[in-house]
Amino acid sequence: MFSIGITSAAYIAAAVLFILSFGGLSNQENAKRAVWYGIAGMAIAIVTTVFGPGVFNLGWIIHALAIGSFIGQYVAAKVQMTEMPQLVAALHSFVGLAAVFIGLNADIMLSAIQDMKAAGLDREVIPPKISGDGFSRSLQQLL
């Protein structure tokens, strides 16, 4: 597990790489290098998140990464190059699904947020519902 200082430094490095990635995609000469900046930034962010402080059930995380990889591979193989907007829409639907799982995780770890619920701050229920609706609509359009 990483300390909070290492975690913060790694997230800053990942953010810098993401910014360099977005800036480099503006012209074709730098696009290849910019994609690698983005890949490196995402790899740093994932490793930092998985091994950062407060992470439990590493086995579940590995299983989720494997399942997500297979689903992403299937969706990417199904969509032709001329249908890139549909691929982007399909992959954005997974962001909504991730929000659903984050909301479910918050509900499962109820003991950590019990004080929030007692104060009437049930904000973790509505965003997963909206994201779940968006995910199901995107999935219907894809299939």
Secondary structure, DSSP 4 states (H G I P E B T S, - for coil): ---HHHHHHHHHHHHHHHHHHHHHTTSHHHHHHHHHHHHHHHHHHHHHHHTSTT---HHHHHHHHHHHHHHHHHHHHHS-GGGHHHHHHHHHHHHHHHHHHHHHHHHHTGGGGHHHHHTT--TTTHHHHHHHHHHHHHHHHH-
